[in-house]
Every structure is written in structure tokens, then in C-alpha cells.
Amino acid sequence: MEKPLFAGEQNRASCRAVLDGCEFQHFDDVDDPRVSDWLADRRRGHRPEVAPVLGTARSYAEIARAFGVAERTVSYWRRRGAPIRPRRPCDLGAIARWRREHATSTRMSSRTSNGYLGVLKSFFNWGVNKKRFPHNPVQSLDRLNESLDRRYIRRALTPEEFSALVEATRTGPSFHGLSGPDRAVLYLVSGFTGLRRGDLKRLKARDFDLE
């Protein structure tokens, strides 16, 4: 079976966000100046318009599809107070109104802008390869120089910061099905071994030498 395009929900949501934000309805509507202007508006911090959505949904997946976002974004909305009740009918119109009231004007970073553009280019390249599109209409758009727009300089945590993180996690709430103490153990293992999230997920009991 052919692997579906953009298996990750975040990639699909990012691609849809650009297409919907530019109000493209058909392939012939797509042009690179409108994409470039949409990304530039987001980088300037213009508040995005939230289109009205009607109907109800019972799951995070249905809500995510209705708004063109990832399921983890829906979970984040709920934690911030959106009218979302798991496994119960949720009014999409009420969620849309909540989004309009809580929409932020945070400036998009150059790195995030490049991510949106990369996903969109990949989508159209896939369409060209599959003979579904005659060409890639956004191929001429260039990535931005991310080194000129560094929002967050990454650095290693100090021992004091790492200890505070582990302790706050240990006494914190459950997240993604893991209790605070369990997450604290994962942070300790990751911090002292350098293993990343994917590596930790693949660990088996046989990988540990407890002797």
C-alpha cells in the first residue's frame, strides 16, 4: 500500500492553514505572491482571521479536521479554557468564537515560516510527481535566512534548572497519559544519557542491565 502523503497530522494542518489562509479554492488560484504575502503577514504579527464553523464534533480528531489544526492543538485549546468536552458533542461555533476572542498577534518566526513553506512545496512536488498538478506554483519562493531572526537561543540547562524541572515535573499533573513521577524519570534518563524522545519510546526491558 502506498504511504499516504504527509502522514504527520501537523504537516497536513500546516499545509491546509496556508491554503485556507490564502483562500485558495482550486489549483489555478494558487500563486506565489499571495503565499508570500500571507507568510509575511504572519511574521509581522497580523491577527489571523478565524472563519466561522458550524456543527458539532465529538472527538479531538473531528475538531482538528474542522479547523485544520493538529489534535495536540485542540488539546492545548482545551487546557486554555476552550469549550471542548472530550467524548461529548462540542459546538464548533462556540469553539470558533473562543478562538476569535483568544487569537494572538504573536509574530511568526522565520523558522516557522520556512516550515510552512517547506510543507507547501512538498505537497505540490508530490502532486507533480503523481501527475496531479502540471507544475509547482510556489517553487520560486525562497526560504528565509533563519540566522537573522533568532527568537530563542538554545542552550543547555544549568544543573539548578534541570533539578527544578525534574522536581516540578515529579509533583505536576499527568500529561499524555504519563504521571508526573513517570515523566520525571524519563527526563532523568534523557538528561543523563542524551537519549531523545524517539529513542526513549523504543527502549525495551532487555535494553537495561540492572546488574
Phi, psi and omega in degrees: 000137181291136179292130182293151178294136177054064181302331180282133182296329181293323178297315179298317181295320180295317179297315181294325180300318180290313182298316179289321180297326178273357179061039175280129178253327183225165182302319182293345178284338189285124172218149187293329178298322180292321177296315180299318180293321180297315179295320180296321178299318180294323180290332177279353177088019177295136182291123182289145175284141178249110183290145177294142179232133182248158177106188180231163177214150183250347185228161176300322182297318180293319178295318180299317180295322182295325184256357179069039179232176178278156180298326180293334175293320177298318178299321178295318177302315182298319180295333180274356176112008179296149181285069182238124180238114182304137175063021174229154179301126180247134180283111181295328178297320179294322178294319179297319178295320178299319180297318180298320181289331185251009179298138181254161178250030180297133181289134176285137179283163177297325180295316178295319178300316178297326178296314177300315181296319180297318178296317181296318178297318180298321179298312182288326175298319176300316180297322177294315180297327180270008179064025178266335177236144179287335181196173177263108185287350180244016184297331185282347181288135183259151174289155177274157176280103185292336182292342179272356184220067181270106181280317185231116178276116182284142178207164177284146175290146172287161177305321180294318180294320180295318178298318180295321178297313181297317182293318179295324179290319183300323182261005183272181183281171175290149180212128182054038176081005180247135178287165178303311179300322179294319179293325178298320178297318179298318179297321179295315179298314180296317183295325184265351179243339183084003180290139179266180186303314181297321178296318180296322181294332183271356181294139176241165180302325182291347180282349185256134174253094183276000178276000000 
